[in-house]
Amino acid sequence: MYSKGKVMWTRHSPNDPTEWFGYGSYKKTTNVLEEKLEYGSETMMKILDTVKMFKFELQLEENNFSQISLDENGNRTLSENYI
């Protein structure tokens, strides 16, 4: 969920008992989304010890979009696609 510069998200996978959630701030340009998480689940806090900013390329279309994870060098690493 994105609202007024803040982000909150969670992910549930029936096959993974790990808790995944995070809260922080974000900024968006036409094709880029950057998230800076401040707090999260125990698993997420371990990741936040090394990764401070999450950067995504956005591909927005009328009925679908892709959120593509970028590494520190701008290389695409993973894509989440939504219809």
C-alpha positions in Angstrom: 0.0 0.0 0.0 1.4 3.4 -1.0 0.0 6.7 0.4 1.4 10.2 0.9 5.0 9.1 0.7 4.7 6.0 3.0 4.7 2.4 2.0 3.5 -0.7 3.9 3.6 -4.2 2.5 3.3 -7.8 3.4 3.7 -11.0 1.5 2.1 -14.4 2.4 3.1 -17.7 0.8 1.3 -20.8 2.1 4.5 -22.9 1.6 6.7 -20.4 3.5 6.2 -19.9 7.3 8.5 -16.9 7.3 6.8 -13.5 8.1 7.4 -10.9 5.5 6.4 -7.3 6.0 7.9 -3.9 5.9 7.1 -0.2 6.5 8.9 2.9 5.3 8.9 5.7 2.8 8.9 5.8 -1.0 9.4 8.1 -4.0 8.2 7.5 -7.5 9.1 9.0 -10.8 7.6 8.1 -14.2 9.4 4.8 -14.5 11.2 4.3 -11.2 10.1 3.4 -7.6 12.4 3.7 -4.7 11.5 2.3 -1.2 13.5 3.0 2.0 12.2 0.6 4.6 12.5 1.7 8.3 10.9 -1.3 10.0 9.9 -4.9 9.2 9.5 -8.4 10.2 12.5 -10.2 11.8 13.5 -11.6 8.5 13.2 -8.3 6.8 15.2 -6.5 9.4 18.1 -8.8 8.7 18.0 -7.7 5.0 17.7 -4.1 6.1 21.1 -4.4 7.8 22.7 -4.6 4.4 20.2 -3.1 1.9 19.0 0.5 2.6 17.2 1.3 -0.6 15.1 -0.9 -2.8 14.9 0.3 -6.4 12.4 -0.9 -9.0 11.8 -0.2 -12.7 8.1 0.3 -13.4 6.4 -0.7 -16.6 2.9 0.7 -16.5 0.2 -0.2 -19.0 -3.5 0.3 -19.1 -4.5 -3.1 -17.6 -1.2 -4.4 -16.2 2.1 -3.4 -14.7 5.5 -4.9 -14.0 7.7 -4.0 -11.0 11.3 -5.0 -11.9 13.9 -5.2 -9.1 17.2 -3.5 -9.8 20.5 -4.2 -8.2 23.0 -1.5 -7.1 24.3 -1.4 -10.6 20.9 -0.9 -12.2 20.8 -4.5 -13.5 17.4 -6.2 -13.6 17.2 -9.1 -11.1 13.5 -10.1 -10.6 10.1 -9.1 -12.1 6.7 -9.1 -10.4 3.9 -8.9 -13.0 0.4 -7.9 -12.2 -2.8 -8.0 -14.3 
